[in-house]
Structure formats: structure tokens, C-alpha cells
Amino acid sequence: MLIKRRGARRVVGAVMIVSGAVLLWLAPEVLPGVLLLAAGVALEIAGIALEHRDGARKG
């Protein structure tokens, strides 16, 4: 895991989720909008995975 501290990992995950939501909201309906939409979805998935991984490896 790149970030060892739980608090920092949660903050980074939350920032990624919010950034992804903003990209999804601001995406226009043309080709660059599709790219922004894809980037937003990727950020959302990465942020959720980062926050979910908190309790995955204990021990």
C-alpha cells in the first residue's frame, strides 16, 4: 500500500471521490466531455477502493 496511515488514506480517498463527482457534473455532452466523464468515473472507483482497503489487510 502506498499510503500507510489510515487517516491520510481516507482523506486522499475522499478528495478523489469529490474530484470525480465534480468532473462528472462538469462534463459537457461532446467528446471532451466523454473523456472527463471517464476520468471522473476512474477517480470515483480509485477513491472508493482506497477507502475500502482500510480494513482489508489486518494482521
N, C-alpha and C positions, 0 to 999 in steps of 0.2 A: 504494500500500500504506500502510495507516495506521501500522503499526509497521515502522520501517526496520531496526532492529537484529535480527540473526538470533537471538541468544540470547534476547532478550526475546520474540520471536515464538514460539520453541519453548516457553518457559515458559508463556506465555498459552495456547498450543495444548494443552499437557499438562494445565493446570488445567481447561480446557474439557472435555477428554476425561474426566478423572476426575469432574468435576461431573456430566457427562451420565451416566456409569456409576452414580453414586450415585443420581441421580434415577430411572434405570431400575430399580435394585434396590429403592428405597423405594416405588415406585408401588403403591398399593392397587388392588383389582380393581373399583372403581367409577368414575364419571365423572371426579372429580378425578384419579384415577389415570391415566386416559387422557390427560388434559392434561399431567400430569407425565411420562408416557411420551413424549409428543410433544416436550416441552421437552428431555428427555434426548437424544432422537434428534437434535434440531436442534443441541444443543450438541456432540454427538459429531461430526456432519458438519462443523460450523464449525471445530472443533478440528483435525480431520484435514485439512481444506482449508487451514487456516492453516499447519500443519506441512508439508504437501505443497508449498505455494507457495514454500518456501525456495529451491529450485533452479530454479524455473520461469522466472524472468526474469533471466538473467545476460547482461550486455552492454548 
